[in-house]
């Protein structure tokens, strides 16, 4: 499960990076500042977590169930983080 969790963290980070890099007209650091200024961290995390679906299904296809559980656990953790960011951002 730990390997799945770590792979999911990397996939989420990579997904956030890809989203910021390719869908923002500003450079990476300016985009991070705008995201923080607009309290959009949760939304970017959600979009970055989409990459976890691909990792999850690859682990299921290879019948690596415990790694898939680690990915699922990390995805639920991201959902809780987004919930707390949304509740306490005001």
ZIFEN-V314040 format. One record per pair of residues at least 12 apart in sequence whose C-alpha atoms are under 8 Angstrom apart, sorted by the first residue. I is the first residue (numbers start at 0). GAP is how many residues later the second one is. If there is no record, write none. Layout:
# ZIFEN-V314040
i=[I;I]
gap=[GAP;GAP]
This chain:
# ZIFEN-V314040
i=[0;0;0;0;0;0;1;1;2;2;3;3;3;3;3;3;4;4;4;4;4;4;5;6;6;7;7;7;7;7;7;8;10;10;10;10;10;11;11;11;11;11;11;12;13;14;14;14;14;14;15;15;15;15;15;16;18;18;18;19;38;40;40;41;41;41;41;41;42;44;44;45;45;45;48;48;51;51;54;54;55;55;55]
gap=[65;66;67;68;69;70;65;68;64;67;62;63;64;65;66;67;62;65;66;67;68;69;64;48;64;44;47;62;63;66;67;65;37;38;40;41;44;33;36;37;38;39;40;35;34;32;33;34;35;36;28;29;31;32;33;31;25;28;29;12;50;41;44;39;40;41;43;44;39;33;37;32;33;36;26;29;19;23;13;16;12;15;16]
